[in-house]
């Protein structure tokens, strides 16, 4: 049976602490403003623990007192989590939950609490960004279910993600491109190279930051991406402008054995640092409503406007299907291909 303790504070207010003890599990206690609320919590907690014990469920003995913070810390410390190529982003997103809801008991993170957190996240954030925060917490929750921290029957609530608008497409105009390159060149050799390579190749930000010098062949003008979003390595062409920018960067002799983009101490450049330097450059241009990922859109758009097919764009960006590049379809419709001239000469009876 649960036990209850009545407390009276100096200001005269009354609170009640309920304690639940089930053999095999750590004692769980929580304080409430009324005895009825304490009794309801104790009854639900006792029922949950007895059910876990009856079924012999593989959950930890501290399941009733585990906090959201405890869950997140163990999730982020797991070796498999740390191997994720998105670990830095996952860590950043989980940090919000840790700071705002870390002291909440994990088993109390129900659909009502999650909806309140979602509304808090929506203040000043797009629906897509809110969904990324929710997805990070969902990943930690589902990891906890498989790791024995959360009862397996406690599934993540459905229909929490917001409906996102259709993908935006913002790319540089010729004037914006010229201004961006001028400001980037004034900022630093490194940021100029990062921006030029991103536009020239269309590689993702994470792919850029993971580049090592052995991945780049300046003689053959190629760049090898080993770890990609779809887990299929690819090689992309490096235009002469990108090669020149990389040669200038290499000449700086930053103390790094491998990383192309490195900090002053030789450690690999962090995303947060890249983003901070990018915002400085972007605001000096200035570029309205423009993000780093839009450099990738700019690459695809420039290719589309200059005769590349959707298949060629998909190969350049590393997409598995043409569906992902349909947003550029209007830019290639009716465009002449190099083979059109050959076909036209055949139809006119003109030898090649």
N, C-alpha and C positions, 0 to 999 in steps of 0.2 A: 504494500500500500504506500502511496506517496505521503510525504510529510509536508507540513506547512508551518512557516514561521511568520509571525506578525511583527512588523517594525514600525516604530514611531519616530519620525525625524524631529529635529529641533523646531521646525516651523509648524509642527502638529499634524503633518500629513501622514497617512497610513499606507503602508505597502505590505505585500505578502509574497514570500518566497516559497516556491514549490520545489521539492526535491524528489526525484524518481530514482530508485535503486533497483536494478534488475541484475541478478547474478550473471556474470560473464561480460557485463558492460560497465563502463565508467559511469559514476553517478552524474545525473544531469540535473541542473538547478537553474531556475529563472525567476526573476522578480516581476510582480505585476501590481497595478494600482488597486485591484479588487481581488477578493478571495475567489470569486466566481471565475474570473479570467485565469487565475492561477490553477484552479481545479480543472478547467477545460484543457489547459495546456498539459497538465500532468496526466490527465486521462488519455489524451491523444498520444503523448510520448510513451506512456507505459504500454499502450496497445501496440504501437509500432515496434517497440523493443521485444515484447513478448512474441509478436508475430515473427520477427526476425529469428528469434531463438528457436521457436517451434519448427520453422522451416529449415533451420540450420544454414541460413544464408551467410555467404562469405563476406561479411562486412566487419569493419574494425570495431573494437570494443568502445572507442570514443565517438562513435557515429552520432550520438545524441548531442554531443557538445562541440563537434567540429564546426568551425566557422567558415564563412565564405573565404576569408583571408587564408585560413589553413589549407583549404582546398586549392586555391590559386597558387600558393607558394609551392605546394607539392607538385602541382601540374607543371609549373614552370621549371621546377628542378628535375623533372623526369628526363632522362637522357634522350628518349625518343622525341619528346617535345623540343628539346634543344637542337635536335638535328634538322628540324623543319627549316626550309629556306625562308619561311615567313616568320621566324622566331622573333626578330626584333619588333615587327609590327604586333605580333601576338602579345609580347611582353608589354608593349606600350598600351594596348587596349585593355589588357587584364589589370594594369596598374590603376586604371580609373575605377574598376570594380573593387580593387583592394583598398583604395583610399576612401571611397564613398560607402561601401557596404561590407568592408572586411570584417567588422565585428558581429555582423548578423549571423545567426546560426544557419548553417548550410541548408538544413532541412526546412527552415522557415523561408527560404528563397522560393516562394510559390508564385503562381501566375499573377497574383495581385501585386506582390512586391516587384516582380519583373516589369509589369505594366507601368508602375510608378517610376521605376528606373528608366524605362523607355521614354516617358514624358520628360524626365529630367535631361536625358541625353538630347532630346529634340531641340532644346533651347540653343540656338545658334549653330546647329549641325544639320546637314542634309539628311534625307531619309536613307540614302546609301551609306553614309558614314555611321548613322545610328545602327543600321543592320550589321555593320562590321563589328561594332562593340558587342551587340547581342550575340553574334556568331562566335566571338572569342569566348564569352562566358559559357555558351552552349558547349563548345569544345572542351572546356575545363570540366563542365558538369558531366558530360558523357565519358570523359576520361575517368572521372571519379567513380562512376558506376562500374566500369571495368576493373578499377583498381581496388574496389572494396571499401571506398570511402563513402559512397552513396548507395542506398539500397537499389537494386536493379529495377524494381518496379516503379521507382520515382523517375519517370520519363520527363524529358524536357517538354514544357508546354508547347502546344501547336499554335500557329497563327499569331506569333509574336512579331515576325518580321514585317516591316512596312513595305507597301507597294512602291517600287522605285520608278521614276520616270524613264522614258526611253533614253538610251545612252546619248550623252551630249557629244558634239563633235566641234571642237575649237581648234583651228590651226592657224599658223602664222601667215600673214600677208607678206609680200615681198619687202615692203617698207619695214614691217615689224621685224622680219628676219634680219635685215641689215642693221637695224638699231640694236637688236639683241646681241648680235655678234660683236658689235663695236663696244658695248658696255661690258660684255663678258671678257673681251680681250683686255680691257682696262683693269678689270677686277683681278684676274690671275690666269696664268698659263693653264693651271689645272681645271678651273671652271670652264674656260674656253674650250679645252679639249673634251670635257664631259658633255658639254652642250652640242658641240659639233658632231661628236661620235653618236650621240643619241638621235640627232636629226638625220644624220647620214645613214644610219643603220636601222633605226626604229627599234633597237633593243630596249627592254624594260629597265626600269631603274635598278631593280635588284640584280639583273643580269650585268648591268654596267658596273656596279659596285663589287661584284664577284670576279671581275676580270683579272687575270694574272698575265704578266708579260709573255709567258710561253703560249698563251692563247692567241697572240697577235703575230701575224706574219706580214711585216711591212713590205717585204719584197714581192710577195704574191698578192698583197693587198687583200688579206682575208682576216676575219675575226671569228674565233670559235667560241660558241656559247655551250658550255657543258651542262649546266643545271638550268633547265627551263621550266616554265609553268606547266607544260604538258609532258614533262619528263622525256622529251626527245631532243637530244643535242643537235645543233645545227651550225652551219658555217655561213657567214654572210660576207658580202663584198664590202671592202673599205674604199670609198672614193679617195681621190688624191688629197682633197682638203682635210679629210679625217686623218690620213697618214701623216700629213705635215703637222697637224696639231699634236698627234701622239709622239712624233719625233721631238718636237719642242718640249713636251712634257717629260720624255725620257731623258733629255739632256739636263734637266734640273737636278737629276741624281738625288731624289728623295731617298732617305734611308729605309728602303723597303726591299726585301729580297724578291718578292713576287708580285704584290698587289700593284695594279696599274694606277689606281686612285688611292692614295695613302695620305695619312695625317703627317704632320711635321715630324712626329716621333717614329714614323715608319709603320705604324699600325694602319690596318685597312680603314679607309674613310667610312665613317658611319652615316647612315641615312639621315639622322637628325642634323648632322653637320652639313651635309650636302643640301638639305632642304633650307637650312638657315641661310647659307650662302646664296642659294637660288632665289630666295625671297628678296634679298638685298639687290640682286641683279634685276630681277623682274620688276621691282618697284621703281628702279632707276630708269627703266626704258621709257615709260611704264607700259606694262601689259595688263589690261583689264580682263578679269575672268579667265585667267590662264594658269594652268598647273604644269608641273613637270611632265606628267603623263601626256600632256598635249603636244610635247615634242615628238612623241611617237606618232600621234595623229598627223602631225605636220609632215613627217617622213612619208606616211602612206598617201597623204593628199598630194604632195609634190610628185610622187611617183605616178599616181592616178592621172594627174593633169598633164603628164608628159609621156603618155603612151603605154604605161604598164597595165597589164591585165589584172583582174581580181585574183587569179591564180598566182601570178608573180608577186602581188602584194602580200597574199597569204603566206607564201613561202618566205618572203623577206621578214615578216613580222613573227613568224613561227606559229601560225594558226593551223589547226588540223583540218578545218573545214572552211569553205567559202562563206558560210553563214556569218562568221565573225567579221568579215570585211564587206558585207553588203552595204554598210553605211557609206562606203565610198563609191557605190555603184553609179550614182548619178554623175560622178566626175569622169567615169570612163565610157559612159554611153555615147556611142557615135564617134569615139576617138579613133583615129587612123593608127593601125599597127604597122610595124616595119614590113611585115609580109604583104600588106595591102599593095605596096608599090610593085612587088613581083607579080602578084595576081593581076594587077591592072595592066602590066606590060604584056602578060600572056594573052589577056582578053583583046588587047589592041594589036596583037601580032608583032610586038616589038621585042627583039631578042634582048636577053638580059645583059 
